[in-house]
């Protein structure tokens, strides 16, 4: 019998790299320095490597080391969460675990929930399917009505995005007192999860979390 995976390497909280036989601690220090430099503006960092080279073990060691030094690390496994309809829900759930439960957090979650609700305007294709055979003027009238609805939906969603980012930035700023010790989201296993979900994760990061004091390591 061949086991399908090796036993996880123990990560000692007081000395996260104690069992690292590959000597990667020096790379962790380099990465921590980069995170601190870009903490004020926020950034996204990509770690790439072949399957089985120990990326997950490394980021878990790094996450513990950062926690020991006053950073605010969060570990998000995209593969085990790709059953969720919107990754924003999972990302906010992780955020809840490290900071105080306050009214500002409730506001962030409420605004995030509003964004996660899927509001989709009718498309031209559906209009054609429903209105096939009706005179051109009626089709044009319907398209005009649905276009207005689409514009209204866009305006509402844009406002919701802006409100969410403002609330999130205020909440994170309140809870990251050291300017070079940001929130660090480790997004792992992105290449193993549902491709549609992987794209959604990247979209949420790009549009909603590009604020100061949040760094993503993918």
C-alpha positions, 0 to 999 in steps of 0.5 A: 500500500502506498500512502496518498500523501506524506504526514504534515511537517510539524510547525512549532509555534515558537520556532516555525522553521525548526523542522524546515530541512530545506533552509527556507527561513532566509527566504521568509525574511526577504518576503517579510521585508517586501511585505513591510515595504508595501504595507502602506499601499497594499500589494499582491505577491505571487509564489510559484513552484512545481507541485510538491515543492513545499509551497503550502508548508513554507507559507504556513511556517511563514504565516506563524513567523509573521504572527509571532512578529506582530503581522496579521496573517490569514490562511485561505485554502481556495481549494477547500472553499470552492463550494462557496458561491462567492469567495468574498464570503469566505475571505470575510469569514477569515477576517473575523477570526483575527480582529475584534467583533465591533460595529465597524466589523458588522458594517463591513460584513453587511456591505460585503453581503450586499455585494455578494448577492448576485444582481444580474440585469437581463442581457440582449440575448434573453431579450431576443429569445423572449421577444422574437417575432414582436415588432422592432419598435417593441424590441427597441423599447424593451432594450431601452428599458433594460438598458436603463435598469442595467445602468441603475444596477451598475450605479448601485453596485459601484456605490456598494463597492465603494462603501465596502472598501471604505468601511474595510479600510477604516476597520483594518486601519483601526486594527493594524497599529504598526504601519509595517505590519499589515493584514497578510492573506495567504491564498493557497491551492488556487491552481487546484480549485474550480477554475471559475472560482479561482477567477472569482477569487482574483477578481474579488482581490483586484476590485475589493481588497486593493486598499492600504494595510492588506497584502495578498500572497498567492 
